[in-house]
Amino acid sequence: MSTVPFSYLFTLKRQDRVNEIVEHVMEIPDRIERISSRKAEKMGTVQKENCTCASREKTKPETAINRAGKREERKKQKRNIEFSDKIDSILIHPVLGIPVLFLVLYFGLYLFVGVFAAGTIVDFLENTVFGGYINPFVTAKFISIIPYPALQDLFVGEYGIFTQAVTYAIALILPIVGAFFLVFSIIEDTGYLPRLGLLLDGMFKKIGLSGRAVIPMVLGFGCSTMATMVTRTLETKRERLIANILLALAIPCSAQLGIILSILSGSPESLLIWSVVILLEFVLIGFLASRILPGEAPTFILEMPPLRKPKLSNILVKTYSRMHWYFLEVLPLFVLASVLIWIGKLTGLFALALKVIEYPTVWIGLPPDAANVFLFGFFRRDFGAAGLYGMHDSGLLTGVQLVVAAVTLTLFMPCIAQFMMTIKERGLKIALAISGFIFPFAFLTGFIVNNLLKLLGVNL
């Protein structure tokens, strides 16, 4: 066995020492970490105990004071939820919901739109402001500046741009439409509109519509043109077509509705007859259309927002935006209608059209002058209603004739704006087919109502 060199032994000894040093150095971070963690745990425990003691000292009085208040708040929230659920169950109930709907229609449409807006406000603006001050002043100034009778007739004549279009748009149409859109915005902001759709869904299914169609139908009482555009939100092509037919036939716009309600409000019997006839026509045509037109029955899925108090800012913004849209849409069409009437009078086409319409007008028991009402109603429904208002003020119609005229005018042709919107949404053929059906049907209904009232000996 060979002897181990001394140098090798020295090297091994030195290596052992190096290993001891390395192990010692490697253990230092571990010891530091363990010491730090123990210190942190001790500090955390102390702080936690201090915080716990402080919080106990702080929360004990608050809990004692607020415990009863929190219970009362929870009870109040529970009562509010229960009350909201009870209101919901009434609004969508097939029996209890109908009286609520009639109350909304009575106070919202009849009293506010029909009596107050179409009666009080329109009478003041049309007769006092425009009739007493603005129109005489403008007419005198225009005649003194423009000596040509044709131009005078265009701007300040009987159907002039200013004396009829601007006057009707501002003094007659604007307050009625504004009142309707105000009521509509309140109904919309409270969350009642979806519940109305749910309430009427079962009834609407009978005429080929779903509860979703309540939105364009209610909106049609404001502006049928806007409502026709909104029908694109309905689910099926069949449902959209049925809604278009009913909007063009049996849904009067707010201006027409307000004037008719104002005219007939003096005779509750006349108003009842008009309402029943229009409602029956709505149901009858909808039922027949749902049986004749092919297609699938619509389904109804609608988000139900919570009931809430309407916010004044929301109501004002919505009302203003809708009135702004309507006024920008209606005033140019009023001006266009005045220009077309003026051209028709100059060329003789207007007199020829009146002569044609006089035959069905006399056939339903009205004087020949009432043909103006229907011809104007084609340009704008508001024009026709305004003409009927003028004949009523002049005492040219009896009570029965007034009801017959109101029924026939409500069911009459859609205005130019609605006709153009129908072309855009449904196409020219469908728009012509709808108008071709409505024109004879309106006069046929007027003929039946007139003869039925005479047969029953009704005097209004």
C-alpha positions, 0 to 999 in steps of 0.5 A: 500500500502506497503512502498518501502524500502530505499535500493531498491530505492538506488539500482534503482538509482544506476542502472540508473547511470550504464545505463547512463555510459554504453550508454555513453561508447557505443556512444564513438566508434561511435563518434570516427568513425564519426570523423575519417570518416569526417577527412578522407573525408576532407583529401581525398578531399584535396588530390584529389584536389591536384592530380587533379590540379597536373595531370591537370598541368601535362597532359595538355602539354602532351595532347597538344603535343601528341594528333596529334601523337596519331591520326597519330598512330591510322591512321597508325594502321588502314592503316596496318589493311586495307592493311593486309585485302587487302593482305588476300583477294588477297591470298584467292581469287579463281582467284587472289590467283593462280598467287601468288601461281605460283610465290611462286612455281616458286621462292621458288621451281623452282629457289631456290630448283631446280636451286640453291640448286639442280644445283649449290650447288649439283654440287659443293659438288658432283663433286668438294668436294666429287668427286675430293677430299674426295671419291678418298682419302677414296677409296685409303686408304680403298683399301690399308687397306682392301684387300678383294674385297667383302668388298671393293665393300660394302664400296667404290664400285659403290654402296658402303656405303661411295661412294654412300650412304654417298655421296648422303646423304650429297652432293646430298640430304642434300642441296636440302632438306635443301633448301626446308625446308627453303622455307617451314618454311618461308611460314609457319611462314608468315601465308600463309600456312592456306590461301593456304589451304583456296584457294585450299579447293574448288579444293581439294573437287573435289578429296575427300580432304579438304583444311586441306590436303594442309599441308601434300601435301606441306610437301610431296614435302620435305619428303613423309615419313613425309607427310604420317605420317602427314596424321593422322591429316586429318578428315576422314579415306577416306580422309587419304587414298586418301592422302596416294595414292596421296602422294605415286603416284604423289608427288615427294620428295624434293630430287627427285623433285630438281634433276628432275627440275635440269635435265629438266630446260635446256628444258622448253618444257620438264619441261612443259610436265612433270608438266602437266602430273603429275598434270593431274595424280594427279587430275585424280586419286584423282577424281576417288578415291573420286568417288570409295572409300566410306565415307563422304566428309570432312569438312574444319575448320582451324584457320586463323592466322594473316599475319606477317613478318617471324622471322629469329629465328623461320625459323632457328629453324624449318629448323634445326629441320626438317633437323635433323629429315630427316637426321637421317631418311635418312642416315640409309636408304641409308646405308641399301639400299647400303647393300641390293644392295650389297647382291643382287649383291652377290646372283644374286637377284639384276641382276634377279630383273633388268632383270624383270624390263627391260621388262617394261623399254624397253616397254616405249621406254627407254634403258635397262640400265634405269632399274637401275633407277627404281630399285634404286627408290624402295630403295629410290626415291633419288637413282632413281633420282640420277641414272637418273641424272647420265644417263643424264650427260652421254648423254644416253637419248634423250630429249623424253626419259628423259621426259618419264623416269622423268614422270615414275620415279615420278609416280613409287613405294614409297620408302621403308621408305614411304612404311613402314610408310604406313604400320604403318598408314594404314595397310599391306593390304592397303600398298600392294594394293597401291603399286600394283596399282602404279607399272603398272600404272606408266609404263602405263603412261610412255608408253602413254606419249612416244607414244603420243610424237612420234605420235605428232612428238615432238623433245625435 
